[in-house]
């Protein structure tokens, strides 16, 4: 048991020491990319999306590529002063006369120093680095359990869906316009949820019945184009990179910022494709977005859409 804690202390100390280097190097990297994204603000959202996506992948691999940069001399810790042993000559005691009477001294009591407890007898000594590592593992395990619970909620939601046969022709037309090899399976659900797509290998398009009944054919086509744009861009697969990054670096604000930028540029890129293939103006498309956002008021909408995102889908 002691050997296990010794190994844990050694491993956690090494990881915590490297994490300090990772924090400042990753922060500098994100700031530099944010500056580059500002310079590319007139470029396509797809370009900025891949820029931030590469950053997310880099953050996942950065602990293996850390560069040991020494701190400046002013920040380096000064070594403690060394003490040299100097010989001090003491005056020799005055000689005592041999004929002086000797006095019998009282018997001396030998006092032994207090016994210190053996550290090994007190049990394993756990370092604070080991406790910090245990907290990180606990939060990661909690997030994994939450993702699994959300996937279960998504499966339960899809179990309530019905085939949307009335919208199959529209989905086939939009899929052909975007150049998809085959259209996804279209499902319709009687719940106040947002339109979303889920499934990496077998994509499924889920449309809420209330939105289908209230939207005009033009706006419904724009909605379908936007959701199918996620399939064309393979967002169902690539969205796992920022998701895993946030799960591992839950303590790092820069990781959450990168995930937010990825999501924003992803949605803007899909909006751009939807506008191009719907032959509509930006103002008309903005009105469609307002109608879609109005279906996000209910809590079940946000929960179901978030579940779809963690299951490899996207939400709007």
C-alpha positions in Angstrom: 0.0 0.0 0.0 2.8 2.4 0.8 4.4 1.7 -2.5 1.1 2.6 -4.3 1.0 6.0 -2.5 4.7 6.6 -3.3 4.1 6.0 -7.0 1.0 8.2 -6.8 2.9 11.0 -5.2 5.7 10.8 -7.7 3.3 10.7 -10.7 1.1 13.5 -9.4 4.1 15.8 -8.6 5.4 15.3 -12.1 2.0 16.1 -13.7 1.3 19.1 -11.6 4.8 20.5 -12.4 4.2 20.0 -16.1 0.7 21.5 -15.8 2.1 24.9 -14.8 4.1 25.0 -18.0 1.1 23.8 -20.0 -1.2 26.6 -18.5 1.0 29.5 -19.6 2.0 28.1 -22.9 -1.6 27.2 -23.9 -2.8 30.7 -22.8 -0.2 32.3 -25.0 -1.2 30.1 -27.9 -4.9 30.9 -27.6 -4.1 34.7 -27.4 -2.0 34.5 -30.6 -4.7 32.6 -32.4 -7.4 35.0 -31.2 -5.3 37.8 -32.7 -5.0 35.9 -36.0 -8.8 35.3 -36.0 -9.3 39.1 -35.6 -7.2 39.6 -38.7 -9.2 37.0 -40.5 -12.6 38.4 -39.6 -13.4 39.1 -43.2 -12.6 35.5 -44.2 -15.0 32.7 -44.5 -16.3 31.3 -41.1 -15.1 27.9 -42.3 -11.5 29.2 -42.2 -11.8 30.5 -38.7 -13.6 27.3 -37.7 -10.6 25.2 -38.7 -8.2 27.6 -37.1 -9.9 27.1 -33.7 -10.3 23.4 -34.4 -6.6 23.1 -34.9 -6.1 24.9 -31.6 -8.3 22.5 -29.8 -6.4 19.6 -31.2 -3.2 21.3 -30.3 -4.3 21.7 -26.7 -5.1 18.0 -26.5 -1.6 17.2 -27.7 0.3 20.0 -26.0 1.2 18.1 -22.8 3.3 15.8 -25.0 5.0 18.8 -26.8 5.8 21.1 -23.9 8.8 23.3 -24.4 11.0 23.8 -21.4 11.6 27.6 -21.4 13.7 28.8 -18.4 12.4 31.7 -16.4 14.3 35.0 -16.6 16.9 35.5 -14.0 14.9 38.0 -12.0 12.1 35.4 -11.5 14.4 32.5 -10.8 14.6 31.5 -7.2 17.9 32.4 -5.6 19.9 29.6 -4.0 20.2 29.7 -0.2 23.5 31.1 1.0 26.1 28.5 1.8 27.7 28.5 5.2 31.4 27.7 5.4 32.8 26.0 8.4 35.4 28.4 10.0 37.7 27.2 12.7 37.5 29.3 15.9 40.4 29.0 18.2 39.3 29.0 21.9 41.8 29.9 24.7 43.1 26.8 26.4 41.9 26.4 30.0 44.2 27.4 32.8 46.1 24.4 34.2 44.8 23.2 37.5 47.3 22.6 40.2 47.9 18.9 40.8 47.9 19.3 44.6 44.5 21.0 44.6 41.9 19.0 46.5 39.5 17.3 44.3 35.8 17.7 44.9 33.4 14.8 44.4 30.8 15.9 42.0 27.2 14.9 42.2 26.2 12.0 40.0 25.0 13.3 36.6 21.7 12.2 35.1 21.9 11.2 31.4 18.9 12.7 29.6 18.2 11.1 26.3 16.7 13.3 23.5 13.0 12.9 22.8 12.3 10.0 20.4 10.8 11.2 17.1 8.2 9.0 15.5 9.3 7.1 12.4 7.5 8.6 9.4 7.0 5.1 8.0 5.1 4.1 11.2 2.6 6.9 10.7 1.3 5.5 7.5 1.7 6.9 3.9 2.3 10.6 3.5 0.0 11.9 0.8 1.2 15.1 -1.0 -1.1 17.9 -1.9 -0.4 17.2 -5.6 -2.0 13.8 -5.2 -5.1 15.3 -3.7 -5.3 17.8 -6.5 -5.0 15.1 -9.1 -7.7 13.1 -7.3 -10.0 16.2 -7.6 -9.3 16.4 -11.3 -10.1 12.7 -11.9 -13.3 13.1 -9.9 -14.6 15.9 -12.0 -13.6 14.1 -15.2 -15.4 11.0 -14.1 -18.5 13.1 -13.3 -18.5 14.7 -16.7 -18.1 11.3 -18.4 -21.1 10.1 -16.5 -23.1 13.2 -17.5 -22.3 12.6 -21.2 -23.5 9.0 -20.9 -26.7 10.2 -19.2 -27.3 12.7 -22.0 -26.8 10.0 -24.6 -29.4 7.9 -22.8 -31.8 10.9 -22.8 -31.2 11.4 -26.6 -32.0 7.7 -27.3 -35.2 8.1 -25.2 -36.1 11.2 -27.2 -35.5 9.5 -30.5 -37.6 6.6 -29.4 -40.6 8.9 -29.4 -40.0 10.2 -32.9 -41.9 9.2 -36.0 -40.8 9.1 -39.7 -41.5 12.4 -41.3 -42.7 11.1 -44.7 -44.2 14.5 -45.7 -40.7 16.1 -45.5 -38.7 13.4 -47.3 -39.0 15.1 -50.7 -37.7 18.4 -49.2 -34.8 16.6 -47.4 -33.8 14.8 -50.6 -33.8 18.0 -52.6 -31.7 19.9 -50.0 -29.3 17.0 -49.7 -28.8 17.0 -53.5 -28.3 20.8 -53.5 -25.5 20.4 -50.8 -23.9 17.5 -52.6 -24.6 14.8 -50.0 -24.2 11.3 -51.3 -27.4 10.2 -49.6 -30.0 12.1 -47.5 -30.3 11.4 -43.8 -33.2 9.7 -42.1 -35.8 12.2 -41.3 -37.8 12.0 -38.0 -40.5 14.1 -36.6 -41.3 14.5 -32.9 -44.2 16.1 -31.1 -42.2 18.1 -28.6 -40.9 21.6 -28.3 -37.3 21.0 -29.3 -35.0 22.6 -31.8 -34.2 21.0 -35.1 -31.0 19.0 -34.9 -29.0 16.2 -36.5 -27.4 13.4 -34.6 -25.5 10.2 -35.3 -22.0 10.1 -36.9 -22.3 7.1 -39.2 -26.1 7.1 -39.8 -27.2 10.8 -39.5 -30.7 11.5 -38.4 -32.5 14.7 -38.9 -35.1 15.5 -36.2 -37.8 18.1 -36.9 -40.3 19.3 -34.2 -43.9 19.0 -35.4 -44.8 22.4 -34.0 -42.1 24.1 -36.1 -42.9 22.2 -39.3 -46.6 23.2 -39.0 -45.9 26.9 -38.4 -43.0 27.5 -40.8 -43.5 28.5 -44.4 -42.1 26.3 -47.1 -39.2 28.8 -47.7 -38.3 29.0 -44.1 -38.5 25.2 -43.6 -36.2 24.7 -46.5 -33.7 27.1 -44.9 -33.9 25.2 -41.7 -33.3 21.9 -43.4 -30.4 23.3 -45.4 -28.8 24.5 -42.2 -29.0 21.2 -40.5 -27.8 19.3 -43.5 -24.9 21.6 -43.8 -23.6 20.1 -40.5 -23.6 16.7 -42.2 -21.8 18.0 -45.2 -19.1 19.7 -43.1 -18.8 16.5 -40.9 -19.5 18.5 -37.8 -21.0 15.4 -36.2 -17.5 14.0 -36.1 -15.3 17.0 -35.5 -17.4 18.3 -32.6 -15.9 15.6 -30.4 -12.5 17.3 -30.4 -13.7 20.4 -28.4 -16.0 18.2 -26.3 -13.1 16.1 -25.2 -10.9 19.1 -24.7 -13.4 20.7 -22.4 -13.8 17.5 -20.5 -10.1 17.1 -19.9 -9.3 20.8 -19.3 -12.4 21.7 -17.3 -10.3 23.9 -15.1 -8.8 26.0 -17.9 -10.8 29.1 -19.1 -8.9 29.2 -22.4 -10.2 25.7 -23.3 -13.8 26.9 -22.8 -13.1 30.0 -24.9 -11.8 27.8 -27.7 -14.8 25.6 -27.6 -17.1 28.6 -27.7 -15.3 30.0 -30.7 -15.5 26.6 -32.5 -19.3 26.4 -31.9 -19.8 30.0 -33.1 -17.8 29.7 -36.3 -19.4 26.3 -37.0 -22.9 27.8 -36.9 -21.9 30.8 -39.0 -20.4 28.4 -41.6 -23.7 26.5 -41.8 -25.6 29.7 -42.0 -23.4 30.7 -45.0 -24.1 27.5 -46.8 -27.8 27.7 -46.1 -28.0 31.2 -47.5 -26.1 30.3 -50.6 -28.3 27.3 -51.5 -31.6 28.8 -50.4 -31.3 31.8 -52.8 -32.6 34.1 -50.0 -31.3 37.3 -48.5 -29.5 37.6 -45.2 -32.5 39.5 -43.7 -34.9 36.7 -44.7 -32.6 34.1 -43.2 -32.3 36.2 -40.0 -36.1 36.1 -39.6 -36.0 32.3 -40.0 -33.4 32.1 -37.2 -35.7 34.1 -34.9 -38.5 31.5 -35.5 -36.1 28.7 -34.6 -34.7 30.4 -31.5 -38.3 30.9 -30.2 -38.6 27.2 -29.9 -35.6 27.1 -27.4 -37.6 28.7 -24.5 -38.7 25.4 -23.0 -36.2 23.6 -20.8 -36.7 20.3 -22.6 -35.6 22.0 -25.8 -32.2 23.0 -24.3 -31.7 19.6 -22.7 -32.5 17.7 -25.8 -30.4 19.9 -28.0 -27.5 19.6 -25.6 -27.8 15.8 -25.5 -27.7 15.8 -29.3 -24.5 17.8 -29.3 -22.7 15.4 -26.9 -24.0 12.4 -29.0 -22.3 13.6 -32.1 -25.1 16.0 -33.2 -25.4 19.7 -33.4 -28.1 22.1 -32.3 -29.3 25.4 -33.4 
